[in-house]
Amino acid sequence: MEESISGFKKRGSWGDVVEHGERITRALHEAGVEGEAFEDWDEWRPKAHERLSDDVNEKTAKQASVGEGEGEKAGKGPDEDLQTAGEKLSESYERVEEGDSEGAIERWQDSIDYVARAADSAGRKALRKVEDTVYRKVMTQLAPYYFDNELVSANIQKTARGEGEQTFIFEVNVNDDGLKDEVSRRLGEYEDAVDRWHVDTEKETGTAEAVEGVEPPEPPESPGESGPTTN
């Protein structure tokens, strides 16, 4: 592993970069990191049973896309919000006829809000569609697969085919300097103390094609529990 100001870099086989991601994840966990940012990273990092061009590609496109707006979070589509906007506008007219000017203004404002939310949802859906097409067909041909949130910034790419296996570069940076120092210390301990690191694998990994032509390592004795083995 190479360590620099830009992060922790590992060059090697698919198994090597998977192990690199697992060690960093274990170090973050042992440093007390938890929550959504950690879970998102843990989901995105490459796994032994995955393919870079399929699984990591899909996860990268998903995490890089525009997030959901308020309407989408509420489970409402643009058509539903437009219908609600029309209903609110009708209520506004009714309040005017009843002499309730305050209520009319309130319903009118609600109508505008629903129209804006519908436009936002429609725009986000259209943008995500364009993003997905551009990312999958263009960007992954020009740039490494990447991940970025407030906790971790990372990128992985395939560089060349070595003797019998493909070579990958996986670079991970912990965005908080204090936490980065703690992760660095723990990674150093792993390097000194670990004889063998059990890489997580799924029970059914299929053939070697599951990881870009690389034979996956044997699964650990306790599935789902990756970690070091020491003397």
VOGU-3710 file (C-alpha; in Angstrom, 3 decimals, decimal comma):
1> meesisgfkk> 0,000/0,000/0,000  1,175/3,523/-0,827  0,187/6,365/1,497  0,266/10,021/0,481  -1,572/13,283/1,048  -4,133/12,161/-1,532  -4,977/8,931/0,289  -4,226/5,242/0,596  -3,412/3,622/-2,741  -3,248/-0,064/-3,605
11> rgswgdvveh> -2,132/-1,520/-6,915  -2,646/-5,214/-7,624  -5,121/-7,945/-8,435  -8,861/-7,726/-7,849  -8,402/-9,610/-4,586  -5,751/-7,086/-3,512  -7,986/-4,048/-4,047  -10,981/-5,779/-2,441  -8,819/-6,462/0,620  -7,663/-2,835/0,607
21> geritralhe> -11,275/-1,658/0,775  -12,071/-4,128/3,537  -9,107/-3,023/5,648  -10,071/0,641/5,371  -13,683/-0,201/6,195  -12,577/-2,219/9,230  -10,321/0,646/10,356  -13,164/3,153/10,044  -15,500/0,862/11,965  -12,980/0,297/14,754
31> agvegeafed> -12,455/4,066/14,948  -16,138/4,393/15,824  -17,448/5,581/12,462  -21,075/4,738/11,706  -24,124/6,208/10,050  -25,365/6,762/6,507  -22,061/8,013/5,039  -20,264/4,916/6,324  -23,012/2,606/5,071  -22,936/4,222/1,625
41> wdewrpkahe> -19,177/3,695/1,430  -19,473/0,102/2,640  -22,078/-0,567/-0,053  -20,046/1,018/-2,859  -16,590/-0,456/-2,146  -15,702/-3,318/-4,511  -16,547/-6,835/-3,357  -14,865/-10,122/-4,249  -17,863/-11,443/-6,191  -18,375/-8,289/-8,252
51> rlsddvnekt> -17,247/-7,129/-11,694  -15,753/-3,676/-12,111  -17,466/-2,949/-15,432  -20,887/-4,136/-14,240  -21,435/-3,944/-10,484  -19,079/-1,089/-9,567  -20,161/0,770/-12,696  -23,812/0,525/-11,674  -23,141/1,559/-8,070  -21,033/4,518/-9,208
61> akqasvgege> -23,725/5,746/-11,587  -26,305/5,439/-8,828  -24,351/7,350/-6,184  -23,273/10,028/-8,660  -26,792/10,850/-9,826  -28,966/13,753/-8,742  -30,699/13,033/-5,459  -34,433/12,891/-4,885  -36,438/16,068/-4,493  -39,153/16,654/-1,919
71> gekagkgpde> -41,881/15,275/-4,176  -39,973/12,064/-4,900  -39,166/11,611/-1,223  -42,886/11,868/-0,525  -43,535/9,198/-3,145  -45,401/11,592/-5,445  -44,898/11,858/-9,188  -45,145/15,113/-11,174  -48,668/14,259/-12,422  -49,920/13,723/-8,885
81> dlqtagekls> -48,466/17,026/-7,693  -50,006/18,862/-10,654  -53,390/17,358/-9,838  -53,029/18,461/-6,213  -51,994/21,923/-7,409  -55,221/22,147/-9,426  -57,259/21,115/-6,408  -55,585/23,741/-4,236  -56,248/26,384/-6,883  -59,953/25,421/-6,975
91> esyerveegd> -60,092/25,706/-3,185  -58,514/29,143/-3,478  -61,331/30,298/-5,799  -63,889/28,902/-3,376  -62,356/30,863/-0,500  -62,475/34,056/-2,572  -66,192/33,535/-3,196  -66,687/32,965/0,540  -64,888/36,197/1,348  -62,009/34,369/3,011
101> segaierwqd> -59,112/36,256/1,442  -56,537/34,867/3,876  -57,593/31,295/3,146  -57,610/32,009/-0,595  -54,045/33,296/-0,503  -52,954/30,273/1,535  -54,485/27,794/-0,944  -53,056/29,757/-3,878  -49,574/29,553/-2,354  -50,042/25,805/-1,789
111> sidyvaraad> -50,938/25,454/-5,458  -47,751/27,254/-6,530  -45,685/25,040/-4,218  -47,108/21,859/-5,754  -46,489/23,143/-9,280  -42,868/23,902/-8,344  -42,476/20,478/-6,768  -43,869/18,779/-9,871  -41,437/20,690/-12,087  -38,565/19,804/-9,757
121> sagrkalrkv> -39,426/16,090/-9,819  -39,791/16,041/-13,597  -36,513/17,888/-14,039  -34,640/15,577/-11,691  -35,955/12,478/-13,461  -34,949/13,835/-16,852  -31,502/14,839/-15,599  -30,901/11,447/-13,991  -31,780/9,742/-17,269  -29,257/11,867/-19,145
131> edtvyrkvmt> -26,666/11,395/-16,395  -27,054/7,650/-16,424  -26,662/7,437/-20,201  -23,685/9,782/-20,293  -21,981/8,176/-17,331  -22,359/4,570/-18,438  -21,522/5,145/-22,094  -18,975/7,959/-21,902  -17,521/8,844/-18,536  -16,515/5,334/-17,497
141> qlapyyfdne> -14,462/5,141/-20,691  -12,553/8,296/-19,786  -12,267/8,326/-16,010  -11,979/5,882/-13,103  -14,982/4,657/-11,175  -15,345/6,947/-8,226  -17,140/7,488/-4,916  -17,417/10,687/-2,917  -19,230/11,734/0,231  -18,374/13,638/3,403
151> lvsaniqkta> -16,543/10,616/4,836  -14,579/9,071/1,984  -13,399/9,933/-1,524  -12,250/6,984/-3,629  -11,575/5,876/-7,167  -10,730/2,569/-8,796  -9,569/1,778/-12,299  -8,234/-1,114/-14,346  -4,796/-0,301/-15,694  -3,314/-3,228/-17,595
161> rgegeqtfif> -3,262/-6,986/-17,897  -0,369/-8,554/-16,039  0,838/-12,116/-16,163  -2,341/-14,150/-15,955  -4,431/-11,493/-14,221  -5,599/-7,921/-14,595  -4,142/-5,050/-12,602  -6,206/-2,481/-10,708  -5,447/0,732/-8,829  -7,689/1,610/-5,881
171> evnvnddglk> -7,134/4,911/-4,059  -9,106/5,891/-0,964  -8,927/9,154/0,945  -10,538/9,786/4,337  -11,756/13,377/4,202  -11,320/14,249/7,881  -7,611/14,702/8,679  -7,877/13,495/12,274  -9,813/10,386/11,270  -7,411/9,816/8,401
181> devsrrlgey> -4,504/9,704/10,857  -6,379/7,165/12,965  -7,139/5,008/9,935  -3,497/5,228/8,873  -2,383/4,010/12,297  -4,756/1,077/12,216  -3,767/0,121/8,671  -0,155/0,098/9,838  -1,098/-2,251/12,668  -2,801/-4,572/10,201
191> edavdrwhvd> 0,324/-4,617/8,028  2,496/-5,528/11,020  0,226/-8,076/12,685  -1,861/-9,777/10,032  -0,616/-12,996/8,491  -3,643/-13,507/6,293  -6,694/-11,404/5,617  -9,898/-13,304/4,931  -11,610/-11,505/2,061  -15,405/-11,479/2,194
201> teketgtaea> -17,037/-13,526/-0,548  -20,603/-14,540/-1,240  -21,467/-18,214/-0,867  -22,135/-18,480/-4,603  -19,547/-16,523/-6,535  -19,994/-18,478/-9,767  -17,012/-18,765/-12,066  -13,866/-16,729/-12,262  -15,702/-14,393/-14,634  -17,419/-12,907/-11,589
211> vegveppepp> -14,357/-10,769/-10,903  -12,992/-9,803/-14,277  -11,447/-13,205/-14,924  -9,828/-13,543/-11,491  -10,492/-16,611/-9,367  -12,121/-15,401/-6,120  -10,547/-16,415/-2,796  -12,125/-19,015/-0,551  -14,890/-17,622/1,704  -14,178/-17,128/5,433
221> espgesgptt> -15,362/-19,717/7,978  -17,974/-17,239/9,235  -19,657/-15,649/6,184  -19,927/-11,887/6,383  -17,110/-11,525/8,910  -13,999/-10,327/7,111  -10,900/-9,663/9,082  -7,358/-10,597/9,941  -5,868/-13,817/11,218  -2,802/-13,497/13,415
231> n> -0,393/-15,947/14,983
//
